[in-house]
Amino acid sequence: MKTIIRILFCLLIFLPLLACDPEPKYEYIYLKNDCDERIYVFDYGYEDNTPIIPADVIYRQDPKIIEAGVEGLATVFSTEWFEKGCAAQFIVYKESTWKKYTMEEIKRNDIFDKRFFLRLPQLKACKNHVKYSEGKDRAVTEMS
């Protein structure tokens, strides 16, 4: 009888631990700034993969800043996000573009220098390192 009670006690202690979800995994996406000026990066995503636009992001967050010639962390998305079929999306502005236009002009006219739309197979192919070089709105980025 004591053995049964000990087994039940252990099950009561350890069973909730087995039911816990494992710690989520993340995909860290690094961006190499291959132009001659600082860039500003805004990230976001929709579960239906609607392309993000400046109005979606410029007032929601501060940009990540990556200096010219430097590789930096652009964004982080959960692996679960990609497993649901969703893409990582981010918009890049060169510093000159950021200074040239007001926030209202950027939002109203959908101004940006480049938009990235990346699915998990693309990220794995480039080992989560992508490159920004000057050019307007390429849906599939160059892979370094």
C-alpha positions as CSV (number, residue, x, y, z in Angstrom):
1,M,0.0,0.0,0.0
2,K,2.8,2.4,0.8
3,T,4.4,1.7,-2.6
4,I,1.1,2.6,-4.3
5,I,0.9,5.9,-2.3
6,R,4.5,6.7,-3.2
7,I,3.9,6.1,-6.9
8,L,0.7,8.2,-6.9
9,F,2.6,11.0,-5.0
10,C,5.4,10.9,-7.6
11,L,2.8,11.0,-10.4
12,L,1.1,14.0,-8.8
13,I,4.4,15.8,-8.6
14,F,5.9,15.0,-12.0
15,L,2.8,14.7,-14.2
16,P,2.3,18.5,-14.4
17,L,5.9,18.9,-15.5
18,L,5.4,16.5,-18.4
19,A,2.4,18.4,-19.5
20,C,4.3,21.7,-19.8
21,D,5.0,23.0,-23.3
22,P,8.7,22.9,-24.2
23,E,10.5,26.2,-24.4
24,P,9.7,28.0,-27.7
25,K,12.4,28.1,-30.3
26,Y,13.3,31.2,-32.3
27,E,14.8,32.1,-35.6
28,Y,17.2,35.0,-35.4
29,I,17.6,36.8,-38.7
30,Y,20.7,38.7,-39.3
31,L,21.0,41.4,-42.0
32,K,24.2,42.5,-43.6
33,N,24.1,46.2,-44.5
34,D,25.9,46.3,-47.8
35,C,25.3,49.9,-48.6
36,D,27.3,53.0,-47.7
37,E,24.9,54.4,-45.1
38,R,23.1,53.4,-41.9
39,I,19.8,51.5,-42.3
40,Y,16.7,51.4,-40.2
41,V,14.8,48.0,-40.0
42,F,11.1,47.6,-39.0
43,D,9.6,44.1,-38.6
44,Y,6.1,42.7,-38.4
45,G,4.1,39.9,-39.8
46,Y,0.5,38.8,-40.5
47,E,-0.6,35.2,-40.2
48,D,-2.2,35.4,-43.7
49,N,1.1,36.8,-45.1
50,T,-0.4,40.1,-46.1
51,P,2.6,42.2,-47.1
52,I,3.5,44.7,-44.5
53,I,3.5,48.4,-45.4
54,P,5.1,51.4,-43.6
55,A,1.8,52.3,-41.9
56,D,1.9,48.9,-40.2
57,V,5.2,49.4,-38.5
58,I,6.6,53.0,-38.2
59,Y,4.4,54.0,-35.2
60,R,4.5,50.6,-33.5
61,Q,8.1,50.3,-32.7
62,D,11.5,51.9,-32.8
63,P,13.7,50.7,-35.7
64,K,16.7,48.4,-35.3
65,I,19.7,50.4,-36.6
66,I,22.4,48.7,-38.6
67,E,25.5,50.7,-39.5
68,A,27.0,50.7,-43.0
69,G,29.1,47.6,-43.8
70,V,28.0,45.9,-40.6
71,E,25.8,42.8,-40.0
72,G,23.3,43.1,-37.2
73,L,20.2,41.4,-35.8
74,A,17.3,42.4,-38.0
75,T,14.5,40.5,-36.3
76,V,13.4,37.4,-34.4
77,F,10.4,35.2,-35.1
78,S,9.4,32.1,-33.4
79,T,9.9,28.8,-35.2
80,E,6.2,28.1,-34.5
81,W,5.4,31.2,-36.6
82,F,7.1,29.6,-39.6
83,E,5.6,26.2,-39.0
84,K,2.2,27.8,-39.4
85,G,3.2,28.8,-42.9
86,C,3.8,32.4,-42.0
87,A,6.7,34.5,-43.3
88,A,9.1,36.9,-41.6
89,Q,8.7,40.3,-43.0
90,F,10.7,43.5,-42.5
91,I,11.1,46.9,-44.2
92,V,14.4,48.7,-44.6
93,Y,15.0,52.4,-44.9
94,K,18.4,54.0,-45.7
95,E,19.2,56.9,-43.5
96,S,18.9,59.3,-46.4
97,T,15.3,58.1,-47.1
98,W,14.4,58.3,-43.5
99,K,15.6,62.0,-43.3
100,K,14.2,63.0,-46.7
101,Y,10.5,62.3,-45.9
102,T,8.3,63.0,-43.0
103,M,6.6,60.1,-41.2
104,E,3.3,61.1,-42.7
105,E,4.7,61.1,-46.2
106,I,6.3,57.6,-45.6
107,K,3.0,56.3,-44.3
108,R,0.7,57.9,-46.9
109,N,2.9,57.0,-49.9
110,D,4.2,53.6,-48.8
111,I,7.8,54.8,-49.1
112,F,10.6,52.4,-48.2
113,D,13.9,51.2,-49.7
114,K,13.3,47.4,-49.5
115,R,10.9,44.9,-48.1
116,F,11.9,41.4,-47.1
117,F,9.5,38.5,-47.1
118,L,11.2,35.3,-46.0
119,R,9.9,31.8,-45.3
120,L,11.7,29.2,-43.3
121,P,13.3,27.3,-46.3
122,Q,14.8,30.6,-47.6
123,L,16.2,31.4,-44.1
124,K,17.7,27.9,-43.7
125,A,19.2,28.1,-47.2
126,C,21.1,31.2,-46.2
127,K,21.7,30.2,-42.6
128,N,19.5,33.1,-41.3
129,H,21.9,35.7,-42.8
130,V,20.5,37.9,-45.5
131,K,22.0,41.0,-47.2
132,Y,20.6,44.4,-47.9
133,S,21.9,46.2,-50.9
134,E,20.3,49.1,-52.6
135,G,17.3,48.3,-54.6
136,K,13.6,48.7,-54.4
137,D,11.2,46.1,-53.0
138,R,12.5,42.7,-53.9
139,A,10.2,40.0,-52.5
140,V,13.0,37.4,-52.5
141,T,16.2,38.8,-51.1
142,E,19.7,38.0,-52.2
143,M,21.1,35.2,-50.2
144,S,24.7,35.5,-48.9
